[in-house]
Amino acid sequence: MNRAIILAFSLLPAMAGCTSEQLYNAIRDNRFQDCENLPIPQQDHCRSLYGTTYEEYARDLEELQAEQQR
């Protein structure tokens, strides 16, 4: 069997155990790290794009869903 397929299947249980908050934070942290690869004058702006906490994100999402139901 292909190594990539074996790796993917071995990661499934670990991924299934992640909460939405953990996944959100992992993606956010990854994006923050990507900001470090930009020229220094652009790094602060890049970081500001990903400064939303999971709690803020979840609250905003709930508000949007409530508006759509009206």
Backbone atoms as SQL, in Angstrom:
CREATE TABLE atoms (id INTEGER PRIMARY KEY, chain TEXT, resi INTEGER, resn TEXT, atom TEXT, x REAL, y REAL, z REAL);
INSERT INTO atoms VALUES
  (1, 'A', 1, 'MET', 'N', 0.845, -1.179, 0.000),
  (2, 'A', 1, 'MET', 'CA', 0.000, 0.000, 0.000),
  (3, 'A', 1, 'MET', 'C', 0.892, 1.245, 0.000),
  (4, 'A', 2, 'ASN', 'N', 0.444, 2.285, -0.652),
  (5, 'A', 2, 'ASN', 'CA', 1.178, 3.539, -0.763),
  (6, 'A', 2, 'ASN', 'C', 1.379, 4.153, 0.620),
  (7, 'A', 3, 'ARG', 'N', 2.575, 4.656, 0.882),
  (8, 'A', 3, 'ARG', 'CA', 2.880, 5.246, 2.197),
  (9, 'A', 3, 'ARG', 'C', 1.967, 6.422, 2.529),
  (10, 'A', 4, 'ALA', 'N', 1.627, 7.229, 1.536),
  (11, 'A', 4, 'ALA', 'CA', 0.766, 8.383, 1.774),
  (12, 'A', 4, 'ALA', 'C', -0.616, 7.936, 2.236),
  (13, 'A', 5, 'ILE', 'N', -1.118, 6.873, 1.659),
  (14, 'A', 5, 'ILE', 'CA', -2.431, 6.355, 2.049),
  (15, 'A', 5, 'ILE', 'C', -2.381, 5.806, 3.468),
  (16, 'A', 6, 'ILE', 'N', -1.321, 5.092, 3.781),
  (17, 'A', 6, 'ILE', 'CA', -1.168, 4.559, 5.137),
  (18, 'A', 6, 'ILE', 'C', -1.099, 5.706, 6.144),
  (19, 'A', 7, 'LEU', 'N', -0.342, 6.735, 5.820),
  (20, 'A', 7, 'LEU', 'CA', -0.229, 7.886, 6.709),
  (21, 'A', 7, 'LEU', 'C', -1.585, 8.566, 6.889),
  (22, 'A', 8, 'ALA', 'N', -2.305, 8.737, 5.804),
  (23, 'A', 8, 'ALA', 'CA', -3.619, 9.386, 5.881),
  (24, 'A', 8, 'ALA', 'C', -4.558, 8.600, 6.781),
  (25, 'A', 9, 'PHE', 'N', -4.594, 7.295, 6.628),
  (26, 'A', 9, 'PHE', 'CA', -5.479, 6.475, 7.455),
  (27, 'A', 9, 'PHE', 'C', -5.031, 6.458, 8.918),
  (28, 'A', 10, 'SER', 'N', -3.737, 6.551, 9.142),
  (29, 'A', 10, 'SER', 'CA', -3.264, 6.554, 10.526),
  (30, 'A', 10, 'SER', 'C', -3.584, 7.873, 11.224),
  (31, 'A', 11, 'LEU', 'N', -3.749, 8.945, 10.466),
  (32, 'A', 11, 'LEU', 'CA', -4.065, 10.243, 11.043),
  (33, 'A', 11, 'LEU', 'C', -5.562, 10.442, 11.287),
  (34, 'A', 12, 'LEU', 'N', -6.399, 9.643, 10.663),
  (35, 'A', 12, 'LEU', 'CA', -7.845, 9.813, 10.806),
  (36, 'A', 12, 'LEU', 'C', -8.321, 9.788, 12.257),
  (37, 'A', 13, 'PRO', 'N', -7.903, 8.828, 13.063),
  (38, 'A', 13, 'PRO', 'CA', -8.370, 8.849, 14.454),
  (39, 'A', 13, 'PRO', 'C', -7.937, 10.109, 15.201),
  (40, 'A', 14, 'ALA', 'N', -6.747, 10.572, 14.940),
  (41, 'A', 14, 'ALA', 'CA', -6.267, 11.784, 15.603),
  (42, 'A', 14, 'ALA', 'C', -7.063, 12.998, 15.149),
  (43, 'A', 15, 'MET', 'N', -7.361, 13.065, 13.870),
  (44, 'A', 15, 'MET', 'CA', -8.130, 14.182, 13.341),
  (45, 'A', 15, 'MET', 'C', -9.562, 14.152, 13.845),
  (46, 'A', 16, 'ALA', 'N', -10.121, 12.987, 13.983),
  (47, 'A', 16, 'ALA', 'CA', -11.489, 12.864, 14.455),
  (48, 'A', 16, 'ALA', 'C', -11.615, 13.334, 15.896),
  (49, 'A', 17, 'GLY', 'N', -10.538, 13.247, 16.660),
  (50, 'A', 17, 'GLY', 'CA', -10.560, 13.670, 18.044),
  (51, 'A', 17, 'GLY', 'C', -10.405, 15.167, 18.226),
  (52, 'A', 18, 'CYS', 'N', -10.097, 15.883, 17.171),
  (53, 'A', 18, 'CYS', 'CA', -9.927, 17.330, 17.269),
  (54, 'A', 18, 'CYS', 'C', -11.280, 18.015, 17.397),
  (55, 'A', 19, 'THR', 'N', -11.322, 18.997, 18.254),
  (56, 'A', 19, 'THR', 'CA', -12.527, 19.808, 18.350),
  (57, 'A', 19, 'THR', 'C', -12.451, 20.908, 17.304),
  (58, 'A', 20, 'SER', 'N', -13.560, 21.553, 17.072),
  (59, 'A', 20, 'SER', 'CA', -13.574, 22.677, 16.136),
  (60, 'A', 20, 'SER', 'C', -12.616, 23.764, 16.595),
  (61, 'A', 21, 'GLU', 'N', -12.570, 23.984, 17.911),
  (62, 'A', 21, 'GLU', 'CA', -11.684, 25.016, 18.443),
  (63, 'A', 21, 'GLU', 'C', -10.220, 24.651, 18.202),
  (64, 'A', 22, 'GLN', 'N', -9.858, 23.406, 18.403),
  (65, 'A', 22, 'GLN', 'CA', -8.481, 22.983, 18.174),
  (66, 'A', 22, 'GLN', 'C', -8.108, 23.142, 16.705),
  (67, 'A', 23, 'LEU', 'N', -9.008, 22.763, 15.834),
  (68, 'A', 23, 'LEU', 'CA', -8.752, 22.887, 14.405),
  (69, 'A', 23, 'LEU', 'C', -8.618, 24.353, 14.007),
  (70, 'A', 24, 'TYR', 'N', -9.531, 25.187, 14.501),
  (71, 'A', 24, 'TYR', 'CA', -9.478, 26.627, 14.219),
  (72, 'A', 24, 'TYR', 'C', -8.141, 27.214, 14.674),
  (73, 'A', 25, 'ASN', 'N', -7.741, 26.887, 15.897),
  (74, 'A', 25, 'ASN', 'CA', -6.499, 27.420, 16.448),
  (75, 'A', 25, 'ASN', 'C', -5.272, 26.911, 15.695),
  (76, 'A', 26, 'ALA', 'N', -5.300, 25.670, 15.252),
  (77, 'A', 26, 'ALA', 'CA', -4.171, 25.122, 14.492),
  (78, 'A', 26, 'ALA', 'C', -4.023, 25.854, 13.160),
  (79, 'A', 27, 'ILE', 'N', -5.136, 26.087, 12.501),
  (80, 'A', 27, 'ILE', 'CA', -5.096, 26.808, 11.222),
  (81, 'A', 27, 'ILE', 'C', -4.640, 28.241, 11.451),
  (82, 'A', 28, 'ARG', 'N', -5.171, 28.871, 12.493),
  (83, 'A', 28, 'ARG', 'CA', -4.802, 30.251, 12.824),
  (84, 'A', 28, 'ARG', 'C', -3.304, 30.345, 13.120),
  (85, 'A', 29, 'ASP', 'N', -2.782, 29.423, 13.910),
  (86, 'A', 29, 'ASP', 'CA', -1.352, 29.424, 14.224),
  (87, 'A', 29, 'ASP', 'C', -0.502, 29.245, 12.971),
  (88, 'A', 30, 'ASN', 'N', -0.970, 28.392, 12.080),
  (89, 'A', 30, 'ASN', 'CA', -0.253, 28.157, 10.826),
  (90, 'A', 30, 'ASN', 'C', -0.217, 29.430, 9.993),
  (91, 'A', 31, 'ARG', 'N', -1.332, 30.135, 9.931),
  (92, 'A', 31, 'ARG', 'CA', -1.381, 31.381, 9.168),
  (93, 'A', 31, 'ARG', 'C', -0.470, 32.439, 9.803),
  (94, 'A', 32, 'PHE', 'N', -0.445, 32.495, 11.144),
  (95, 'A', 32, 'PHE', 'CA', 0.455, 33.415, 11.831),
  (96, 'A', 32, 'PHE', 'C', 1.903, 33.132, 11.441),
  (97, 'A', 33, 'GLN', 'N', 2.256, 31.858, 11.395),
  (98, 'A', 33, 'GLN', 'CA', 3.626, 31.486, 11.021),
  (99, 'A', 33, 'GLN', 'C', 3.925, 31.892, 9.586),
  (100, 'A', 34, 'ASP', 'N', 2.932, 31.774, 8.710),
  (101, 'A', 34, 'ASP', 'CA', 3.119, 32.192, 7.324),
  (102, 'A', 34, 'ASP', 'C', 3.422, 33.684, 7.231),
  (103, 'A', 35, 'CYS', 'N', 2.863, 34.462, 8.156),
  (104, 'A', 35, 'CYS', 'CA', 3.119, 35.909, 8.165),
  (105, 'A', 35, 'CYS', 'C', 4.607, 36.201, 8.354),
  (106, 'A', 36, 'GLU', 'N', 5.294, 35.325, 9.059),
  (107, 'A', 36, 'GLU', 'CA', 6.726, 35.528, 9.308),
  (108, 'A', 36, 'GLU', 'C', 7.559, 35.470, 8.027),
  (109, 'A', 37, 'ASN', 'N', 7.000, 34.887, 6.974),
  (110, 'A', 37, 'ASN', 'CA', 7.724, 34.771, 5.710),
  (111, 'A', 37, 'ASN', 'C', 7.601, 36.023, 4.843),
  (112, 'A', 38, 'LEU', 'N', 6.739, 36.943, 5.253),
  (113, 'A', 38, 'LEU', 'CA', 6.545, 38.174, 4.498),
  (114, 'A', 38, 'LEU', 'C', 7.603, 39.202, 4.892),
  (115, 'A', 39, 'PRO', 'N', 7.777, 40.224, 4.046),
  (116, 'A', 39, 'PRO', 'CA', 8.676, 41.318, 4.446),
  (117, 'A', 39, 'PRO', 'C', 8.173, 41.945, 5.752),
  (118, 'A', 40, 'ILE', 'N', 9.082, 42.401, 6.582),
  (119, 'A', 40, 'ILE', 'CA', 8.755, 42.912, 7.910),
  (120, 'A', 40, 'ILE', 'C', 7.641, 43.967, 7.888),
  (121, 'A', 41, 'PRO', 'N', 7.640, 44.918, 6.947),
  (122, 'A', 41, 'PRO', 'CA', 6.563, 45.919, 6.967),
  (123, 'A', 41, 'PRO', 'C', 5.158, 45.321, 6.776),
  (124, 'A', 42, 'GLN', 'N', 5.041, 44.154, 6.189),
  (125, 'A', 42, 'GLN', 'CA', 3.744, 43.534, 5.927),
  (126, 'A', 42, 'GLN', 'C', 3.313, 42.558, 7.024),
  (127, 'A', 43, 'GLN', 'N', 4.205, 42.196, 7.924),
  (128, 'A', 43, 'GLN', 'CA', 3.903, 41.168, 8.923),
  (129, 'A', 43, 'GLN', 'C', 2.808, 41.580, 9.894),
  (130, 'A', 44, 'ASP', 'N', 2.833, 42.813, 10.382),
  (131, 'A', 44, 'ASP', 'CA', 1.801, 43.247, 11.328),
  (132, 'A', 44, 'ASP', 'C', 0.416, 43.211, 10.698),
  (133, 'A', 45, 'HIS', 'N', 0.322, 43.680, 9.476),
  (134, 'A', 45, 'HIS', 'CA', -0.974, 43.646, 8.790),
  (135, 'A', 45, 'HIS', 'C', -1.450, 42.204, 8.616),
  (136, 'A', 46, 'CYS', 'N', -0.546, 41.347, 8.227),
  (137, 'A', 46, 'CYS', 'CA', -0.889, 39.925, 8.046),
  (138, 'A', 46, 'CYS', 'C', -1.402, 39.333, 9.350),
  (139, 'A', 47, 'ARG', 'N', -0.704, 39.586, 10.448),
  (140, 'A', 47, 'ARG', 'CA', -1.128, 39.061, 11.750),
  (141, 'A', 47, 'ARG', 'C', -2.486, 39.603, 12.156),
  (142, 'A', 48, 'SER', 'N', -2.776, 40.848, 11.806),
  (143, 'A', 48, 'SER', 'CA', -4.066, 41.442, 12.171),
  (144, 'A', 48, 'SER', 'C', -5.224, 40.742, 11.465),
  (145, 'A', 49, 'LEU', 'N', -4.954, 40.149, 10.320),
  (146, 'A', 49, 'LEU', 'CA', -6.002, 39.428, 9.591),
  (147, 'A', 49, 'LEU', 'C', -6.420, 38.149, 10.307),
  (148, 'A', 50, 'TYR', 'N', -5.532, 37.615, 11.128),
  (149, 'A', 50, 'TYR', 'CA', -5.790, 36.342, 11.790),
  (150, 'A', 50, 'TYR', 'C', -5.834, 36.484, 13.306),
  (151, 'A', 51, 'GLY', 'N', -6.197, 37.656, 13.791),
  (152, 'A', 51, 'GLY', 'CA', -6.209, 37.911, 15.227),
  (153, 'A', 51, 'GLY', 'C', -7.496, 37.514, 15.928),
  (154, 'A', 52, 'THR', 'N', -8.471, 37.026, 15.200),
  (155, 'A', 52, 'THR', 'CA', -9.753, 36.655, 15.801),
  (156, 'A', 52, 'THR', 'C', -9.611, 35.370, 16.602),
  (157, 'A', 53, 'THR', 'N', -10.037, 35.426, 17.863),
  (158, 'A', 53, 'THR', 'CA', -10.003, 34.218, 18.697),
  (159, 'A', 53, 'THR', 'C', -11.145, 33.291, 18.298),
  (160, 'A', 54, 'TYR', 'N', -11.076, 32.060, 18.744),
  (161, 'A', 54, 'TYR', 'CA', -12.141, 31.117, 18.434),
  (162, 'A', 54, 'TYR', 'C', -13.463, 31.586, 19.043),
  (163, 'A', 55, 'GLU', 'N', -13.406, 32.143, 20.233),
  (164, 'A', 55, 'GLU', 'CA', -14.625, 32.611, 20.895),
  (165, 'A', 55, 'GLU', 'C', -15.289, 33.723, 20.087),
  (166, 'A', 56, 'GLU', 'N', -14.478, 34.652, 19.577),
  (167, 'A', 56, 'GLU', 'CA', -15.013, 35.728, 18.734),
  (168, 'A', 56, 'GLU', 'C', -15.601, 35.157, 17.447),
  (169, 'A', 57, 'TYR', 'N', -14.882, 34.219, 16.845),
  (170, 'A', 57, 'TYR', 'CA', -15.349, 33.573, 15.619),
  (171, 'A', 57, 'TYR', 'C', -16.687, 32.867, 15.851),
  (172, 'A', 58, 'ALA', 'N', -16.777, 32.101, 16.943),
  (173, 'A', 58, 'ALA', 'CA', -18.000, 31.347, 17.234),
  (174, 'A', 58, 'ALA', 'C', -19.172, 32.296, 17.486),
  (175, 'A', 59, 'ARG', 'N', -18.928, 33.383, 18.201),
  (176, 'A', 59, 'ARG', 'CA', -19.986, 34.367, 18.473),
  (177, 'A', 59, 'ARG', 'C', -20.466, 35.004, 17.170),
  (178, 'A', 60, 'ASP', 'N', -19.535, 35.405, 16.310),
  (179, 'A', 60, 'ASP', 'CA', -19.897, 36.003, 15.027),
  (180, 'A', 60, 'ASP', 'C', -20.671, 35.020, 14.159),
  (181, 'A', 61, 'LEU', 'N', -20.270, 33.764, 14.173),
  (182, 'A', 61, 'LEU', 'CA', -20.960, 32.742, 13.397),
  (183, 'A', 61, 'LEU', 'C', -22.392, 32.557, 13.892),
  (184, 'A', 62, 'GLU', 'N', -22.568, 32.522, 15.199),
  (185, 'A', 62, 'GLU', 'CA', -23.923, 32.396, 15.765),
  (186, 'A', 62, 'GLU', 'C', -24.800, 33.575, 15.363),
  (187, 'A', 63, 'GLU', 'N', -24.242, 34.769, 15.397),
  (188, 'A', 63, 'GLU', 'CA', -24.999, 35.960, 15.009),
  (189, 'A', 63, 'GLU', 'C', -25.407, 35.898, 13.541),
  (190, 'A', 64, 'LEU', 'N', -24.499, 35.467, 12.682),
  (191, 'A', 64, 'LEU', 'CA', -24.823, 35.337, 11.265),
  (192, 'A', 64, 'LEU', 'C', -25.910, 34.292, 11.027),
  (193, 'A', 65, 'GLN', 'N', -25.810, 33.180, 11.722),
  (194, 'A', 65, 'GLN', 'CA', -26.814, 32.128, 11.567),
  (195, 'A', 65, 'GLN', 'C', -28.174, 32.603, 12.057),
  (196, 'A', 66, 'ALA', 'N', -28.200, 33.367, 13.147),
  (197, 'A', 66, 'ALA', 'CA', -29.461, 33.902, 13.661),
  (198, 'A', 66, 'ALA', 'C', -30.079, 34.880, 12.666),
  (199, 'A', 67, 'GLU', 'N', -29.262, 35.709, 12.039),
  (200, 'A', 67, 'GLU', 'CA', -29.757, 36.649, 11.040),
  (201, 'A', 67, 'GLU', 'C', -30.335, 35.928, 9.833),
  (202, 'A', 68, 'GLN', 'N', -29.722, 34.844, 9.427),
  (203, 'A', 68, 'GLN', 'CA', -30.205, 34.089, 8.268),
  (204, 'A', 68, 'GLN', 'C', -31.527, 33.413, 8.544),
  (205, 'A', 69, 'GLN', 'N', -31.808, 33.100, 9.791),
  (206, 'A', 69, 'GLN', 'CA', -33.047, 32.423, 10.147),
  (207, 'A', 69, 'GLN', 'C', -34.220, 33.394, 10.240),
  (208, 'A', 70, 'ARG', 'N', -33.955, 34.684, 10.305),
  (209, 'A', 70, 'ARG', 'CA', -35.023, 35.687, 10.413),
  (210, 'A', 70, 'ARG', 'C', -35.719, 35.877, 9.115);
